[in-house]
Amino acid sequence: MFTFLNDYRKLERSLLNVITAEFFIQMVNATFMNILPLYMKAEGYAKEQIAMFITFRFIGVFALAIPLGNYLRGKKMKPFFYLSAVLVPTFALCIVIATWLHLTPWIYASLICWGASFTFMQIPISPYILRNAPKENHTAGIALSYSTWSFAGIASGVLIALLDFINPQLFNERTILVIFSVLGFGGLWFMSRVKIQEKTEDRSVRMKQRSEPLDWPLIIRGLIPTLIIATGAGLTIPFISLFFSDVHGIQKGGFSVISSIAAVLVVWGALMVPRIKVNIGYKIAIPATQSLAVVSLIALATTELYSQYAIALYIAIICYLLRQPLMNMAGPMTTELLMKYVGRKNQEMTSALVSAIWSGSWFFSGLMVSFMFGKKFDFVNIFLITALLYAFGVVLYYLLILDYNKREKQGLIE
């Protein structure tokens, strides 16, 4: 049952330490994703205000991603991991304080800086793995890195539920956000244990690479499915906790339990990716898991139409627990597919553009959600728009896989 774990025992210790540092950063991210909207709601902010606040975390990523991706070509990436390990928890604390004191300009500023801080880990991590791990460990390294979000969700969910059980008044939303912000600094210790001699091109090769033009048509073709999927995700993922709170009456403790169970399933699915890739390949695995996730999202959304019945809550939980692993199982595969599709010289910029797309689309999606909340749109309508965009993205990913296979046969994929 657990033989798939053998794929991860081959990973180098230094790479595991980098990925563990990423876990601590993601633990801050996971906690704020679930609890920050509820904290802002407890502080008296309306749904449309909360949606507007949350969108601003993505401005920093969007603004910094492309310059950082261009700067990173051929350079050492370890210093940027250190920066992320320091700045993410620091600005997280700033967000909590600014929200507590209702310092609106500082909330926006802190969210922008907080989002930008993630780029120093998010953008370099996949190129770092592809550059420093043996080829046979690429899929496992990317899958484990991708799973840090889910591992973080498990740890966050379990601890929040436990603290809520012990004393919900003492461990309110603000206290929980502070605790996890401080825990986020744990990533620094693991970064200090990274002793690997990082592989970089020598100066002459690096200068030659920087003078070569990027393959923009190839990059754009590879990124279009990501753009569609990311736009749909931005309409839904940041507001899932509000959906369960407003529609089904589930508050922070209950939702933390649900999200931690979902994270366990996501981890299991993501860690199975190397075996799935070997056994059935991209062509079946990516469209199949994403299509089932779309069906689960539609079923989840429509529970709002009959939320007055007790069964609606149970169906919503089941659909959420199905949707999370199914959609996230595709993530490591689409990441590796895209990185290899564009080729080595385009990887840093492509990784940066992926972050920019996710952040930019989530920003504009958040503005749309803020507008729709202001116009009294129901969650079901917003989530169904996401399902439609997801379905279109699945088709585009399938076409990309066909092109990938064609290029691989032509010897154009390393």
C-alpha positions, -999 to 999 in steps of 0.1 A, spaced: 0 0 0 28 24 8 54 11 -17 50 44 -36 71 60 -7 102 43 -21 102 70 -49 109 96 -22 136 78 -2 160 85 -31 158 123 -27 189 140 -14 188 154 21 196 189 11 167 189 -13 145 176 15 156 204 37 146 230 11 112 213 7 107 213 45 115 250 46 88 254 19 64 234 42 68 261 69 61 288 45 30 269 31 18 264 67 15 302 71 -2 303 37 -27 275 44 -37 290 78 -42 324 64 -62 311 34 -87 294 57 -87 317 88 -80 352 75 -114 356 58 -131 345 90 -109 368 111 -118 398 89 -155 388 91 -151 387 130 -136 422 128 -167 435 111 -157 436 75 -183 427 48 -179 399 23 -171 423 -6 -145 440 15 -129 407 25 -128 397 -12 -111 430 -21 -85 426 7 -76 391 -3 -70 400 -39 -43 424 -30 -19 396 -18 -17 387 -55 -6 421 -67 29 417 -52 34 384 -68 21 397 -102 44 427 -101 75 408 -90 72 375 -108 85 384 -143 115 406 -132 125 379 -107 121 351 -133 144 370 -157 169 377 -130 171 341 -118 182 326 -151 214 306 -143 218 322 -108 219 306 -73 185 303 -58 193 294 -21 194 331 -10 159 337 -23 146 307 -2 161 324 28 144 357 19 110 339 17 115 321 50 120 355 67 96 378 50 65 355 47 59 352 85 70 388 91 44 403 68 19 378 80 22 393 115 18 428 99 -15 417 83 -29 405 116 -19 437 134 -32 460 107 -65 441 106 -68 442 144 -63 480 144 -84 485 113 -56 503 95 -69 497 60 -40 512 40 -16 490 60 -38 459 54 -34 465 17 3 472 19 10 442 41 -9 419 18 10 431 -12 44 426 5 33 392 19 23 380 -16 56 392 -30 75 373 -3 61 340 -16 76 345 -50 111 340 -36 102 304 -29 75 297 -54 93 308 -86 127 292 -80 117 259 -65 108 239 -96 138 250 -116 160 244 -85 147 208 -84 152 202 -121 187 216 -119 200 200 -87 182 166 -86 190 136 -109 166 132 -138 151 101 -123 141 121 -91 125 150 -109 89 138 -107 92 128 -71 109 161 -61 83 182 -78 55 160 -64 68 163 -29 73 201 -32 38 204 -45 26 184 -16 39 208 10 7 228 6 -13 198 16 10 187 44 8 223 57 -30 221 54 -30 189 75 -8 204 102 -27 237 102 -61 220 103 -53 196 131 -37 222 153 -65 247 147 -92 222 155 -73 211 187 -68 247 198 -105 255 191 -115 224 212 -93 235 241 -105 271 243 -122 288 214 -123 321 231 -86 322 240 -76 307 206 -97 329 185 -89 337 148 -64 365 157 -44 343 181 -43 314 157 -30 336 129 -3 349 152 7 314 164 11 301 128 30 333 117 56 326 144 58 289 135 66 300 100 100 311 110 109 274 115 118 273 78 150 292 86 164 263 106 160 239 77 175 263 52 205 266 75 210 228 70 211 230 32 248 222 24 245 213 -13 268 229 -37 241 244 -59 245 238 -96 247 269 -117 261 276 -152 295 293 -153 295 330 -161 302 326 -199 274 301 -203 251 322 -182 258 353 -203 252 334 -235 219 321 -221 208 356 -211 216 369 -246 195 341 -263 159 350 -269 132 331 -251 109 308 -271 78 330 -265 54 311 -288 63 279 -270 59 295 -236 26 311 -244 12 278 -258 22 260 -226 7 287 -203 -28 291 -218 -43 261 -200 -28 274 -167 -44 308 -173 -79 293 -177 -76 270 -147 -61 298 -125 -89 322 -134 -115 297 -124 -97 287 -92 -95 324 -81 -133 326 -82 -136 298 -57 -106 286 -36 -101 318 -15 -138 318 -5 -144 281 3 -143 288 41 -169 316 36 -191 292 16 -191 267 44 -196 294 70 -224 313 52 -242 285 35 -238 256 59 -229 273 92 -195 256 96 -171 279 116 -132 278 120 -130 246 141 -153 225 119 -139 238 87 -103 231 99 -112 195 105 -127 192 70 -98 210 53 -72 188 72 -90 156 60 -90 170 25 -53 178 28 -46 142 38 -63 130 7 -45 155 -14 -11 144 0 -19 108 -7 -30 117 -43 0 139 -49 25 114 -36 11 87 -59 19 109 -89 52 92 -99 35 58 -100 5 72 -118 27 88 -144 46 56 -150 14 34 -152 -10 55 -173 9 86 -184 0 123 -188 -25 117 -215 -50 99 -193 -41 109 -158 -43 147 -162 -77 150 -180 -93 122 -160 -85 136 -126 -94 172 -136 -127 161 -152 -138 142 -121 -128 173 -100 -151 195 -122 -181 171 -115 -174 172 -78 -173 211 -78 -206 213 -96 -222 189 -70 -206 210 -42 -219 243 -56 -255 231 -60 -258 222 -23 -266 258 -18 -299 253 -36 -311 229 -9 -290 240 20 -321 240 43 -319 202 43 -294 185 67 -282 162 39 -268 192 19 -240 197 44 -229 161 42 -230 161 4 -210 194 4 -183 179 26 -181 147 5 -178 167 -27 -152 190 -12 -132 160 0 -134 145 -35 -126 177 -54 -95 186 -35 -74 155 -42 -86 151 -77 -77 186 -88 -45 187 -69 -33 153 -82 -29 169 -116 -7 197 -103 27 180 -101 21 164 -135 11 196 -152 41 214 -136 66 188 -148 49 187 -182 51 224 -186 87 227 -175 99 200 -198 77 213 -226 93 247 -227 128 235 -223 156 243 -199 165 279 -210 128 289 -206 121 273 -173 129 302 -149 108 326 -169 80 301 -173 79 294 -136 78 332 -130 49 335 -155 30 307 -138 32 326 -105 22 358 -123 -7 341 -140 -20 326 -108 -16 358 -89 -29 381 -116 -59 359 -124 -67 355 -87 -65 392 -83 -89 399 -112 -111 369 -101 -112 384 -66 -124 417 -80 -151 399 -99 -161 380 -68 -162 413 -48 -184 428 -75 -207 397 -76 -210 397 -38 -219 433 -39 -246 424 -65 -259 396 -42 -247 368 -64 -251 334 -47 -221 311 -42 -236 285 -65 -235 308 -95 -199 318 -88 -187 282 -84 -205 271 -115 -186 297 -135 -154 281 -121 -166 247 -132 -171 260 -167 -136 275 -169 -121 243 -154 -138 222 -181 -124 244 -209 -90 242 -192 -91 204 -192 -96 204 -230 -67 228 -235 -44 206 -213 -53 176 -233 -43 194 -265 -11 205 -248 -3 168 -239 -8 158 -275 17 185 -286 41 174 -258 40 138 -271 46 150 -306 76 171 -296 90 142 -275 89 119 -305 107 146 -325 135 146 -299 127 182 -287 120 173 -251 150 168 -229 
